[in-house]
Amino acid sequence: MNFSLYIARRYLFSKSSNNAINIITLIAVIGVIVSTIALFVVMSVFSGLKNFSLSFIQTSDPDLKITSVQGKSFYFNDSIKKSLIKENIEAFTKVIEERAFFNYGDKSHVALIKGVDINYLLVNKMDTAVYLGEWINYNEKHTVVVGSGLSNILSVGAYDYLETLKIFVPKPGEGYINNPQTAFNKVETRPIGIYKLTDDLDRKYVYANLSLIQQLLSYNANQISAIEIRVSNDSNIKSVKEELQNNLGTDYKVETREQLNSVFYKMLNTENLASYMVFTLILIIALFNVIGAIVMMIIDKRENLKTLFHLGTDIKEIRRIFVFQGFLLTIFGLIVGLLLAMPFVLLQKKYGLIMITNSLAYPVEFYFTNVLLVVATIIVLGYLAAKIASARISKKLVE
């Protein structure tokens, strides 16, 4: 065994004659253990919250979305259809999105109307978000599904036969509006379902039959604003995107779910980074205890160090003893902390030990990447703390 490592191990596991040093060392170990637990648990919680938040987007947004580079709409032709008949593409759906004016009774609001065809639920599982009523009835052209936020704003409910939800969009054309009475296309619809995802989405969309929105916007039967795609294997999304972009050319834009929600993804990644930095700072503060424990150990073992020096051990080797000691102390705290934190995360994931509400447990995810990041962080910081403490050893101290 390496001489420095052997001495360091003996120093670490042997009690000092000074009880204060034993207490300081114990506090340092406990500090590393608690910091390890806190860092790993918080990273697992933020991973869970990230997945929980993304689950809403995965419900409403497709794996890939095709839109026109110029203009709001394009024509779905045989060339586009041929590009979509691929093994890696599980399903696709034609949609139309347009800003519209909604009126119900004496209340009005501006939001987006989204026309969807019968294949929409093969791509996006929006029917799972409907908590009141049902999804669009494709056999009844004028049925719509409203977000809960918009439902509250307009005071509209499902299956309300006393009043219709009126949708207005400006008629296509140029120039100023001279007569507001004839400047808008209008349809009357019947809400049969209310969905709930996030506050933003719940106020943003009203879903309707594609043919109804084509009629409202004076579109042709094959005129749409986007194609949404479900890929059979998530790992193939990037390659499918590149292939579609090459086949469709520069007139069309193919975007992934992450590109469609780039701001939201950036926000989540920033939150994860911020939480990691905050708890790393707490860990750094805890490692000051390690520095203090090593310095106290150096003072306590001063006579032993003098003996080692006079027996021929150089200053560099003596410093290495305490680098190993601080490193071993940190590793011990790291292992104990992970052995306590990992079962807790796994139990929380499976049984929901801590609840946010009566029906919702704190979301957590167990990732080995989080384990590796915690291990790397604590090993690096523990090594630096040991190096700083061992730098106190000088020739003057041991002579």
N, C-alpha and C positions, 0 to 999 in steps of 0.2 A: 504493500500500500504506500502511496505517496506520503512522504514524511510530514509535510505541512497539513495534509488532509487528516492524517492519523492524529496529530496533536490537536487540530481543530475539533475533531470529533470527541476526543477526551475532554476538552475544555467545555464543550457544549453540554455533554451529558453528566458531567461531574458537578456536584454542588460546591458553591463557593463558601468559604468560611464566613464571609460577610453576607448576612441574610438580606440586606438591602439590595445587593446585586442580584440575588436569586429572584427577588420580587420584581426588580426592573426587567430582568430577562423574561419572566413570566408575562409581564404586561406587554412587552414587545411582541412575544409570540401570539398572545391573545389579540393584539392590534392587527397583526397580519391575518389571523384567522377571520376576524370580523370583517376586515376590508375585503378579503377574498370572497366571503359569503355575500357581502353587499354588492360587490362589483358583478359577480356572476348572476345573482338573482335579478338585479336591475336590468342587466343586458338581456336576460331571458324574458323578463316582463315586457321590455320594449320590443323584442322580437315578436312576442305574442300580440302586443297592441298593433304592431305594423301589419301582421297577417290578418288580424281582426278588421283593421281599417280597409285593407286591400280586398277583403272578401266582398265588401259592398261594391267596389269598383268592378270586381270580377263578375258580379251579378249583372251589372248594367252595361258594361263595356265589353266589346269583342276582343279576341286575340289580335285581329288585324282589321283595319278599316281602309277602304279605298274611296278617295274623293277626287274631284276634278281640280286641277291646278288653276284653271281659269273658269270663272262663273260658279253659280250655286248648284247647277245641275248638269247631268250628262245623260246620254242614251245608253241603255243596257242592250248591247248588240251581241251577235254570235261570236265575235272575236273575243269579247270580254268573258262570255260564258265558257268558251273553250279553255281560256286561261285558268278558270276556276275549277275545272273538272280534273282534279289531281288526287293522287292517293293520300297526300298529306293534308288535304282539306276535307274536313269531316262534313261541314255544312256552310252555306252562305245564305244571306238574306238581303233583300233590297229594302232600303229605307229612304224616307224624306224627312229632313229637319228644316223647320222654318219658324221664325219669330212670328207670334200672332197675338192678337188682342182677345182676351176672354171676358165674357160678360155672363153673370148669373144673377138674376134678380136685379138688385140695385148696386151690385158690387162688380168691380172690374179689375183686371190685372193683365200685365204683359208677361208672357212666358214663351216657351218653345213647344210647338206641336210636332210630334214625331209619328209619322206614318210608317207602319210596319206590315210586312206580309205574313203569310201563314207559316213561313219557315223561321220566323224570328225567335221563337222559343227553343229552336234547335241550336241557336248560336248564343243567346243570352237567356238565362233562367229567371227572367223578370217575374214570371208567374209566382215564384216562391216568395216574392216580396209583397204580394197582394195579401193584406190582412183583413180586408173587408170587401165582400162581394167576390167577383171573379175577373179573370183576364178577358181581353177583348173577344167578343163573339164575331167571328169572321163571316158568319151567315147573316148577321145584322149589321149593315154597313155603318150605321150612325152611333155605334157604341164606342165609348172611350174609357180609359183608366186614368185616374187623376192622382197626383202625389198628395201625401197627407198635408204638406205645407200649403200647397195651393188650395186644397180642400178647406183648410182653416181660413185662408184669406178670403175665399169666395163664399164660405159657408155652404158648400155643396157636399152632398152625401151620395152614397150609392143607391140606385133604384129610387131616385126621387122623381116621381112622375108629375109633380105639380109644376115644375119649371125645367126648361132645357138649358144646357150649357151652350151659349152661342160663341162661335169662333169667327173672328174677322181677320182678313189679310188684305193688304192693298192690291188692287188690280194691277197687272203688269202694264207698263207704259212709261212715258217720259213726260216731263213738265210738271206744272203745279196742279194741285187738286182744287178744282173749281167747285165741285158739288160733293160734299162728304157723303151724301145719301147714296151716290152711285159710284163712289171711289173704292169701295171695298167689296170683296167677295165674302159671302157669309154662309155658314152651315150651322144647323142646330143639331146638337148631339145629346146623347143620354149616358151619363156616367154610370157604369155598372160595377166599378171596382176602384179601390183606393190602395195605393202601395206606400210602403215606408222603407227607406234606405238611409240616406243622410239628409241633414237639413237642407243642404245645397241642392241635391237631386230632387228632393221632395217638392221644392218650389220651382224647379226648372222645367220639368217635362210633363206633357199630357200625351198619352199614347192613343193612337187611333188607327183605323184601317188605312192601309196604303192607298187603296182606290179612292177613299173619301178625300184624302189630302191631295191626291192628284186632281180630283175634281175641284177642290177649293182653290188650288194654285193654278188652275187651267193648264195642267201638264198633260202630255200625251201618255198613253198606256205604258210605254217603256221608258219614260223619263223619270229619273230618280236623282237623289243628291248624294247617296253613298251606298256602298256595299259592305256589309259587316261579315266577318269570316271567323269560323271556329276551326282551329287547327287540331288534327288528331293527336299530336304529341307536342307537349309544351316545349320540349327541347329543340323542336324543328322550326319554331316560330321565326327565328332570324333568317334561316335559309329559305323558308317559304316566302318571306317578305322580299328578299333579294330576287328570287326567281320571278315573283309576280311583278315587281318593279321593272325588271328587264323585259318581260313579256308585254307589259302594258305601255311602256315608254314614258316619255317625259310629260305627256299630257295628264297623267294621273299621279296621285300621291298615295303611297301605301305607308300606313303608320301602325306601330304596335300599341298595345294598351299603355305601356309606360310612356310612349311619346305623346299619346292623347292626354295623359294626366301628368305631364312632366313637372308641373309646379307642386302637385300633391306628393309625388315621389321624392322630390328634392326636400320638401318640408319634413317628411318622415326620416329621410337619411340625415338631415340636419339635427333632428331631435335625438336620434340614436348617437350621433357623434357628440352632441352636447352632454348627454347623460354619461357617456363613456369618459369624457374629459373631466366632468365634475367628480365622479367617483374615483378616477385616477388621481385627482388632486387630494381627495380624502386618503387614498392609499399612500401617497407621498408623505402626507402629514403623519400617518401611522408609522411609516418607516423611519421617521426621526427617532422613534423609540428604539428601533434596532441600532441606529447610530449611537444613541446614548448607552444602550446595553453593552455594545462592543467597546466603547471608550472606557466604561467602568470596568469591564473585564480586563482591558489592557492595564489599567492602573492596578487592579487586584493581582494580576499575574506578573507584575513588574520584576519581582525577584527571580521568578522562573525564566523570564525573558533574558535577564542578565546572564543567567547560567547558560542558556542556549547560545547566547552571543559569544560568551567566552569559550564555549566548546567548539566554536567554528561556524555557527549558523549566521549567515549574513542578514542584513536588515531587510533585503528584498524577500528572503525566505520567511522571516518572522512576520512581515506584513502579510504575506500570502496565507499564513496560519489564520489570521483574523478575517481575511477576505473569505476564506473557506468557512469560517465559523458563522459569519453573517449570512453567507449564502445558504448554509445548511439550516440555519434558523429560519430563514425566509421560506425555503423549500418545505420544511416541516409544517409551518403555518399554512402554506399554500395547499399541501396535501390534505391536512385536516379540514381546512375551509371548504375545499371541493367535495370531500367525502360527506360533509354536512349539507352543502348547498345543492348538490346534484339530486340526491333523493327527495329533497323538499320540492324542487322544481318538477320532478317526475310525478310526485304525489299530487301536486297542485294541478298539473295538466290532466291527470286521470280522474281525480276525485273532487277538485274544486274546493280545497280546504278554506280558502279566503274568498269571500264573495264581494262583488261590487254592489249588486242588488240581490234580492231574494232568489232571482232566477238566473243571474249572470255572475260567473266566477271570473276572477282576474285572469285574463288570457296570458299564458306563458308558452314558450316554445323551447325545447331542448335541442340546441345545435352544438355539434362538436367544434364548429368554428368559434363559438363563444368560449368554449373550454380552452381552446388553443390560444385565443386572444388574451384571456385572463392569465394563463400560464406564462405566456411571453411577456406580458406587462409586468407581472410580479417578479419574474426572474430577472428581467433587465433592471427594474428599479431596485430590487434587493441587492443585486450585484453592485450597482452604483453606490447604494448606501454603505455597503461593506467596504468598498474602495475608499470612500470619503472617511469613514471611521479609522481604517487601518493607516491612513496617511498621517495620523497623529504619532505613529511610531517613528522615532528618529534615533540616530546613533547616541545622542546625548541622553536619551531616556534609558538606554540599556547599558551604558558604560558604568 
